[in-house]
């Protein structure tokens, strides 16, 4: 399913085709990450990052960085997530990744249902593609870079706040994470607009 068609340039005419995807919409803590990738040559093994093991993602991440025509990783902060909402923050992170490429893409595949309005306003053509991380190799590559980058950031958060177990659950609302929230309260990296975090804050007011 393809939605939000933007026909300033057709995909068939495009020479520099970029894929972009995000990682980290569901977690209760940490930034949301996005990546954008322009591939020149095929890379064997690309797939939706969620279907790959951590070891495979890390290997492919290095391969993508060394072989891609261009790539960029960007993020939107916890403060931006709380201010804008997670969808808009994800689109912002993807916009930053696309704009951060060393060459300008003339077509952008965006994973999901929404093409960022910021990209449209800046003259980018492209399409939002539902399930694109399993359909377009450039989106698959972007999903891998974003996921590896966010997992690495969760190790940083774990070192700062070891009581929450970020290295294990990556900020997702697991039973262990929810128990840690209840025991230790909210840290600066928690998303205050998310219901489980907001509930803890309301109890302590």
Helices and strands as residue ranges (DSSP letters): E 2-6, E 17-23, E 32-38, G 49-51, H 54-67, E 70-76, H 78-84, H 86-99, E 107-111, H 117-121, E 126-129, G 132-134, H 137-160, G 162-164, H 166-169, H 175-184, H 195-204
